[in-house]
Amino acid sequence: MKQPSNKTFEKVYDLVQEIPKGKVTTYGSIAKKLNMSPRVVGYALHINPDSGLTPCHRVVDRNGRIAKRYAFESP
């Protein structure tokens, strides 16, 4: 599989930064807007270099849950 570029990740971060405080969206919704896989969105958020700027906790899975593996680094 081809490794996504930093520019791809920047698009994810830009979109996540637009999520208003108190609101959430899904990995799938972001992926659809950016024409990519939800897994790429998840990976981008997992390696997010600035969690203070990009509120990853506002992105949830299709069931409305924070992805434990990425959010809490569990296996």
SVG drawing of the C-alpha trace seen along z (x, -y; Angstrom):
<svg xmlns="http://www.w3.org/2000/svg" viewBox="-23 -26 28 31">
<polyline fill="none" stroke="black" stroke-width="0.4" points="0.0,0.0 1.3,-3.5 2.2,-5.6 0.0,-8.8 1.8,-12.1 2.2,-14.8 -0.1,-16.9 -2.8,-14.3 -2.4,-14.4 -2.5,-18.2 -5.9,-18.1 -7.2,-15.8 -5.8,-18.1 -7.3,-21.2 -10.7,-19.6 -10.6,-18.3 -9.6,-21.8 -12.9,-23.1 -15.0,-20.8 -16.7,-23.2 -16.2,-22.7 -18.9,-20.4 -19.4,-18.7 -18.0,-15.5 -17.8,-13.8 -16.8,-10.4 -13.7,-9.1 -15.9,-8.1 -17.4,-11.5 -14.0,-13.1 -12.8,-10.4 -15.7,-11.0 -15.1,-14.7 -11.4,-14.1 -12.0,-11.1 -9.8,-8.7 -10.1,-5.7 -11.3,-6.2 -8.2,-4.2 -6.0,-6.9 -7.9,-9.5 -7.4,-7.3 -3.7,-6.9 -3.3,-10.6 -4.9,-11.4 -2.9,-8.7 0.4,-10.4 -0.9,-13.9 2.1,-16.1 0.1,-18.7 -2.9,-17.5 -3.3,-21.0 -4.1,-22.4 -5.9,-19.4 -8.7,-18.1 -8.6,-14.4 -11.0,-13.6 -13.8,-15.2 -13.5,-12.4 -15.4,-9.2 -16.1,-5.8 -19.3,-5.0 -20.8,-3.9 -20.0,-7.2 -17.0,-5.9 -13.5,-7.2 -11.2,-4.5 -9.5,-3.1 -6.5,-1.8 -5.6,-5.2 -6.8,-7.4 -5.3,-5.4 -2.5,-3.4 -3.8,0.0 -3.1,3.0"/>
</svg>
